[in-house]
Structure formats: structure tokens, C-alpha cells
Amino acid sequence: MTQDSNSTAPTRHERVGALARAYGEQVFIAVDQLANALIPPLDGTVSYADETLSARCYRAHRDGKVFGRLFMRPINLLFFWQGPDHCMHAYTKEFARKNYPTEYHPPNEPRYTSRSGGQGAASPE
């Protein structure tokens, strides 16, 4: 079978680009989680190894901790294109485990694979 010229199958270049974006996103999340884990809990806000800094800032802000009061607003501004309340949405995604790899999701459950979308990906809230 040959591929029809009108087919919507991604080209090799598009597949490599999508793979590079997904890899870059995973590296960014890993660096974010490492930074979060390395910041000591000086105000009592414990860091979790698999939690992003944004989610930790929301938890700290919710609990009235200094860490949240200092850093939540700048982080929300830094990620302005994702809409208001970035830190709260990051916490919600952590709580719902939406950043987990597809292999860790039960079958027939909506999956979040990347911000760029993709087949079978649920859009982030």
C-alpha cells in the first residue's frame, strides 16, 4: 500500500518535531521538580519530589505560608499565557495526576500527554 498524497499522516519532520517538543517539556518539568525538591521547607511547606514549584506555591499560599505569598504571584505572571491562576491549575493537575506518563493511567481514562495536544490528549484546564 502506498500513502495517498492527500493523507493527513504526519511527516517524519513533524513526528521528530513533536518528539522534540515532548522531550523538552519533560526536561522542563524535571528541572522544575528538582528546583522544588531542593528548596528547603523554611516556612513549613514540605516539598515533594514529584511536585512542581507552581503547585507547591499554591499549597503554601492556600495554607497562608510565606513561600506562597512571596512566589505565587510572580510565577502566575511568568506563565501568563496559560491564563490566570497558573499555580492553582498546576496544583489541580498534580492532584489529578495529569502529568503522569500514559503508561500509568488506567485504560479508558482521559489522558494528558502534552500542552501541544495530540491524538487522545485531553486539553489542560
NORNORBEL-V603810 format. One line per field, one symbol per residue. ss: DSSP state (2 for helix, 1 for strand, 0 for the rest). phi: phi as a letter, one per 30 degrees, with the letter a starting at -180 (. if undefined). psi: psi as a letter, one per 30 degrees, with the letter a starting at -180 (. if undefined). A space follows every 50 residues. Layout:
ss->???
phi->???
psi->???
This chain:
ss->00000000000222222222222222222222222222000000000000 00222222222200022222222222220222000222222222220000 0222000000100000000010000
phi->.cdddcdcdddedddddddddddddddddddeddedddddddcjddccec cdddddddeddeciddedddcddddeddceddjdieddddddddddhdcd dedccddicebccaddijdiddddc
psi->klkkfglgkkleeeeeeeeeeeeeeeeeeeeeeeeeffjlieggjkkkeg kleeeeeeeeeeggleeeeefeeeeeeehefgllheeeeeeeeeefhfgk leffkllgkkkjelffblkgkkkl.
